[in-house]
């Protein structure tokens, strides 16, 4: 049901996006790339069906505002700031065709929800699930199973995991997370961030949650060499920023944890001469998951970085604009 406080057609359209788009993204991710089944718990399915019903109701209410024989809702009927912003950027979103098309999209998401396969969550061992998350740090589906399993005992953390995954999938699909999603994640992080970091605040000078778990830590190479086994046993780390680089760097690159990393960044001006510029930065035998090397904090760094990383996409140097790291 459309909240009574929302009176402007633009607010209705925005609210429809807030309710329906996260479930469209989840459906796309779950059933894309040749996948056929969408596994959901009964609670997830009920939540998704309600969200789609809300989104469809808002779009149908908007369609009823179209004057007879008119193609678009009049601009002067859109009075809210968010509605006016949407109209300025994409006025055709208020057109008869676009409203009907978006409604049909959410109808299809609802049909997919109704056809989803029940996912059982009882009798799941949380330690086993967490071990799977560590062993498969790139797999978000096992994180969703974990969120299902803790839903009754820790609903706020379960909500955080699911919301971060939804937000990340939206970015991968070229959409921006909704304001409600961003605000809720910020509130939960401020309240529970240190607790949910699983003790990593004692090892890293900074850390970042992605898809519900700490994936990024900032620390010195000395700490990495000393604590890598502990750090990687507490979170599915995929991104490391080296804030200080000493000769221990050459020990760090030989550790097996390096094979797990998708992003390696260097924000340290003082570095061993052997680890600068066009020399061989990483001499690990294999870095299959590495996609980004960020050298913007390294003086005189060049892109001539040789490493056994077949999936490397970006080598960033000073002056480069960083890609959105959430999509990796």
C-alpha positions as CSV (number, residue, x, y, z in Angstrom):
1,X,0.0,0.0,0.0
2,X,1.3,3.5,-0.9
3,X,2.2,5.4,2.3
4,X,-0.3,8.1,3.0
5,X,2.5,10.6,3.4
6,X,3.4,10.3,-0.3
7,X,1.1,12.6,-2.2
8,X,3.1,13.5,-5.3
9,X,3.1,11.3,-8.4
10,X,6.9,11.6,-8.4
11,X,7.1,10.3,-4.9
12,X,4.9,7.3,-6.0
13,X,7.3,6.6,-8.8
14,X,10.3,6.8,-6.6
15,X,8.7,4.6,-4.0
16,X,7.9,2.0,-6.7
17,X,11.6,1.9,-7.5
18,X,12.6,1.6,-3.8
19,X,10.2,-1.4,-3.4
20,X,10.6,-3.3,-6.7
21,X,14.1,-2.7,-8.0
22,X,16.0,-4.6,-5.3
23,X,14.0,-7.7,-6.1
24,X,14.5,-7.2,-9.8
25,X,18.2,-7.2,-9.2
26,X,18.0,-10.3,-7.0
27,X,16.0,-12.2,-9.6
28,X,18.5,-11.2,-12.4
29,X,21.4,-12.3,-10.4
30,X,19.8,-15.6,-9.2
31,X,18.4,-16.7,-12.6
32,X,21.0,-15.2,-15.0
33,X,24.1,-16.8,-16.6
34,X,22.2,-20.0,-17.5
35,X,20.8,-20.5,-14.0
36,X,17.2,-21.8,-13.9
37,X,16.1,-21.9,-10.3
38,X,15.7,-19.1,-7.7
39,X,16.1,-20.5,-4.2
40,X,14.3,-18.5,-1.5
41,X,13.0,-19.1,2.0
42,X,9.3,-18.6,2.7
43,X,10.1,-15.4,4.5
44,X,12.1,-14.0,1.6
45,X,9.4,-15.0,-0.9
46,X,6.7,-13.3,1.2
47,X,8.8,-10.1,1.5
48,X,9.5,-10.0,-2.2
49,X,5.8,-10.6,-3.1
50,X,4.8,-7.7,-0.9
51,X,7.4,-5.4,-2.4
52,X,6.3,-6.3,-5.9
53,X,2.7,-5.7,-5.0
54,X,3.6,-2.3,-3.6
55,X,5.6,-1.4,-6.7
56,X,2.8,-2.5,-9.1
57,X,0.1,-0.7,-7.0
58,X,2.1,2.6,-7.3
59,X,2.5,2.3,-11.0
60,X,-1.1,1.5,-11.5
61,X,-2.1,4.6,-9.4
62,X,0.2,6.7,-11.6
63,X,-1.4,5.3,-14.8
64,X,-4.8,6.4,-13.5
65,X,-3.5,10.0,-13.3
66,X,-2.9,10.1,-17.0
67,X,-5.4,12.5,-18.6
68,X,-7.6,11.0,-21.4
69,X,-5.7,10.8,-24.6
70,X,-2.5,12.1,-23.0
71,X,0.8,10.3,-23.3
72,X,2.5,11.7,-20.1
73,X,1.6,12.9,-16.6
74,X,1.6,16.7,-16.7
75,X,4.7,18.2,-15.2
76,X,2.7,20.7,-13.1
77,X,1.2,17.9,-11.1
78,X,4.6,16.8,-9.9
79,X,5.4,18.9,-6.8
80,X,7.9,17.1,-4.7
81,X,11.7,17.6,-5.0
82,X,12.4,14.0,-5.8
83,X,9.6,13.9,-8.4
84,X,10.8,17.1,-10.1
85,X,14.3,15.7,-10.2
86,X,13.1,12.5,-11.9
87,X,11.1,14.5,-14.4
88,X,14.0,16.8,-15.2
89,X,16.3,13.9,-15.9
90,X,13.9,11.4,-17.4
91,X,10.5,12.9,-18.2
92,X,9.5,9.8,-20.3
93,X,9.4,7.8,-17.1
94,X,6.0,9.4,-16.5
95,X,4.7,8.3,-19.9
96,X,2.0,5.8,-20.5
97,X,4.4,3.4,-22.3
98,X,7.1,3.5,-19.7
99,X,4.7,3.1,-16.7
100,X,3.2,0.1,-18.4
101,X,6.5,-1.4,-19.3
102,X,7.9,-1.1,-15.7
103,X,4.6,-2.5,-14.3
104,X,5.1,-5.6,-16.5
105,X,8.7,-6.0,-15.3
106,X,7.5,-6.2,-11.7
107,X,4.7,-8.6,-12.7
108,X,7.3,-10.9,-14.1
109,X,9.5,-10.6,-11.0
110,X,6.4,-11.5,-9.0
111,X,5.8,-14.5,-11.2
112,X,9.4,-15.6,-10.6
113,X,9.0,-15.3,-6.9
114,X,5.9,-17.5,-7.0
115,X,7.9,-20.1,-9.0
116,X,10.9,-19.9,-6.7
117,X,12.2,-23.1,-5.1
118,X,12.0,-23.2,-1.3
119,X,15.3,-23.1,0.5
120,X,15.4,-24.8,3.9
121,X,17.4,-23.1,6.6
122,X,16.8,-25.2,9.6
123,X,19.5,-27.6,10.8
124,X,22.2,-25.6,9.1
125,X,25.5,-25.4,11.0
126,X,26.7,-21.8,11.2
127,X,30.4,-22.8,11.6
128,X,30.1,-24.9,8.4
129,X,28.4,-22.1,6.5
130,X,31.1,-19.6,7.7
131,X,33.8,-22.0,6.6
132,X,32.1,-22.1,3.1
133,X,32.1,-18.3,3.0
134,X,35.8,-18.2,3.7
135,X,36.5,-21.0,1.2
136,X,34.4,-19.3,-1.5
137,X,34.9,-15.6,-0.9
138,X,33.5,-14.7,-4.4
139,X,30.3,-16.7,-3.9
140,X,27.4,-14.5,-2.6
141,X,24.9,-17.2,-2.6
142,X,26.4,-19.0,0.4
143,X,26.3,-15.6,2.2
144,X,22.6,-15.4,1.5
145,X,22.2,-18.9,3.0
146,X,24.1,-17.8,6.0
147,X,21.8,-14.7,6.3
148,X,18.8,-17.1,6.2
149,X,20.3,-19.2,8.9
150,X,20.8,-16.3,11.3
151,X,17.5,-14.5,10.5
152,X,15.8,-15.5,13.7
153,X,18.8,-15.2,16.1
154,X,20.4,-12.0,14.6
155,X,17.8,-10.3,12.3
156,X,19.8,-7.0,12.0
157,X,22.9,-8.7,10.7
158,X,20.9,-10.9,8.4
159,X,19.2,-7.8,7.0
160,X,22.6,-6.1,6.6
161,X,24.1,-9.0,4.6
162,X,21.1,-9.2,2.3
163,X,20.9,-5.4,1.8
164,X,24.6,-5.1,1.0
165,X,24.4,-8.0,-1.5
166,X,21.3,-6.4,-3.1
167,X,23.1,-3.0,-3.3
168,X,26.2,-4.6,-4.9
169,X,24.2,-6.4,-7.5
170,X,22.3,-3.2,-8.4
171,X,25.7,-1.5,-9.0
172,X,26.8,-4.4,-11.2
173,X,23.6,-4.0,-13.2
174,X,24.3,-0.3,-13.7
175,X,21.7,0.8,-11.0
176,X,22.4,2.8,-7.9
177,X,21.2,1.5,-4.5
178,X,18.2,3.4,-3.2
179,X,18.5,6.0,-0.6
180,X,16.6,3.9,1.9
181,X,19.1,1.0,1.4
182,X,22.1,3.3,1.8
183,X,20.7,5.0,4.9
184,X,19.8,1.6,6.5
185,X,23.3,0.2,5.9
186,X,24.9,3.3,7.4
187,X,22.8,3.0,10.5
188,X,23.6,-0.6,11.0
189,X,27.3,-0.2,10.3
190,X,27.6,2.7,12.8
191,X,25.8,0.6,15.4
192,X,27.5,-2.8,14.9
193,X,30.5,-2.3,12.6
194,X,33.2,-3.2,15.1
195,X,31.2,-6.2,16.4
196,X,30.6,-7.6,12.9
197,X,34.2,-7.1,11.9
198,X,35.0,-10.2,13.9
199,X,38.0,-8.6,15.7
200,X,39.7,-7.2,12.6
201,X,39.8,-3.7,14.1
202,X,42.7,-5.0,16.2
203,X,44.7,-6.0,13.0
204,X,43.8,-3.3,10.4
205,X,43.9,0.5,10.5
206,X,40.7,0.5,8.4
207,X,38.3,-2.1,7.0
208,X,35.3,-2.1,4.6
209,X,32.3,-4.3,4.5
210,X,31.1,-5.6,1.1
211,X,28.2,-8.1,0.7
212,X,27.8,-8.3,4.4
213,X,31.3,-9.2,5.5
214,X,34.7,-7.4,5.8
215,X,36.3,-7.8,2.4
216,X,38.9,-5.0,2.6
217,X,41.6,-4.3,5.2
218,X,44.2,-1.6,5.3
219,X,47.4,-2.5,7.0
220,X,51.2,-2.5,6.7
221,X,53.1,-5.3,5.0
222,X,54.7,-6.2,8.4
223,X,51.2,-6.8,9.9
224,X,50.1,-8.7,6.8
225,X,53.0,-11.1,7.1
226,X,52.5,-11.5,10.8
227,X,48.7,-11.8,10.9
228,X,47.6,-13.0,7.5
229,X,46.5,-16.4,8.7
230,X,44.4,-14.9,11.5
231,X,42.9,-12.1,9.3
232,X,41.8,-14.5,6.5
233,X,40.3,-16.9,9.0
234,X,38.0,-14.2,10.3
235,X,36.6,-12.7,7.0
236,X,36.5,-13.4,3.3
237,X,39.2,-10.8,2.5
238,X,39.4,-9.9,-1.2
239,X,41.0,-6.4,-1.1
240,X,44.1,-5.3,0.7
241,X,45.5,-1.8,1.0
242,X,49.2,-1.6,2.1
243,X,49.6,1.6,4.1
244,X,53.3,0.9,4.8
245,X,55.6,-1.2,2.7
246,X,58.9,-2.5,3.9
247,X,61.1,-5.3,2.7
248,X,58.6,-7.7,4.3
249,X,56.6,-7.1,1.2
250,X,58.7,-9.8,-0.6
251,X,57.6,-12.3,2.1
252,X,54.0,-11.1,1.8
253,X,53.7,-12.0,-1.9
254,X,54.7,-15.6,-1.2
255,X,51.8,-16.2,1.2
256,X,48.9,-18.4,0.0
257,X,46.4,-15.7,1.0
258,X,47.6,-13.6,-2.0
259,X,45.8,-16.0,-4.3
260,X,42.4,-14.9,-2.9
261,X,42.8,-11.2,-3.6
262,X,40.9,-9.4,-6.3
263,X,42.2,-5.9,-5.4
264,X,45.7,-4.9,-4.2
265,X,46.4,-1.2,-3.4
266,X,49.5,0.6,-2.3
267,X,49.1,3.9,-0.5
268,X,52.6,4.1,0.8
269,X,55.2,6.6,-0.3
270,X,58.2,4.8,1.3
271,X,58.8,1.6,-0.5
272,X,61.8,-0.6,-1.1
273,X,63.5,0.4,-4.3
274,X,63.0,-3.1,-5.8
275,X,59.3,-2.7,-5.5
276,X,58.9,0.5,-7.5
277,X,58.0,1.5,-11.0
278,X,58.3,-1.0,-13.8
279,X,59.9,-3.8,-11.7
280,X,58.1,-7.0,-11.0
281,X,55.6,-6.1,-8.3
282,X,54.2,-9.4,-7.5
283,X,56.1,-12.7,-7.9
284,X,53.5,-15.1,-6.6
285,X,53.2,-18.2,-8.8
286,X,49.5,-17.6,-9.5
287,X,47.0,-14.8,-8.9
288,X,43.9,-16.0,-10.6
289,X,41.5,-13.7,-8.9
290,X,43.4,-10.4,-9.1
291,X,41.5,-7.7,-11.1
292,X,42.8,-4.4,-9.8
293,X,46.2,-3.1,-8.8
294,X,46.1,0.4,-7.4
295,X,49.4,2.2,-7.4
296,X,48.0,5.7,-7.1
297,X,49.8,6.2,-3.8
298,X,53.2,5.1,-5.1
299,X,55.5,7.9,-6.4
300,X,56.6,7.5,-10.1
301,X,54.6,4.2,-10.5
302,X,54.0,3.1,-14.1
303,X,51.6,0.7,-15.6
304,X,54.3,-1.7,-16.6
305,X,53.5,-4.2,-13.9
306,X,54.2,-7.8,-14.7
307,X,52.5,-10.5,-12.7
308,X,50.8,-13.9,-13.3
309,X,47.3,-12.4,-13.1
310,X,45.3,-13.5,-16.2
311,X,42.1,-11.7,-15.1
312,X,43.8,-8.3,-14.3
313,X,41.6,-5.5,-15.6
314,X,43.0,-2.3,-14.1
315,X,46.5,-0.9,-13.1
316,X,45.9,2.5,-11.6
317,X,48.6,5.1,-11.2
318,X,48.5,8.7,-9.9
319,X,45.9,10.8,-11.6
320,X,43.7,7.9,-12.6
321,X,40.0,7.8,-11.5
322,X,39.3,4.6,-9.6
323,X,36.5,2.3,-10.8
324,X,33.7,1.4,-8.4
325,X,35.4,-1.3,-6.4
326,X,32.0,-2.7,-5.2
327,X,31.5,-4.3,-8.7
328,X,34.5,-6.6,-8.4
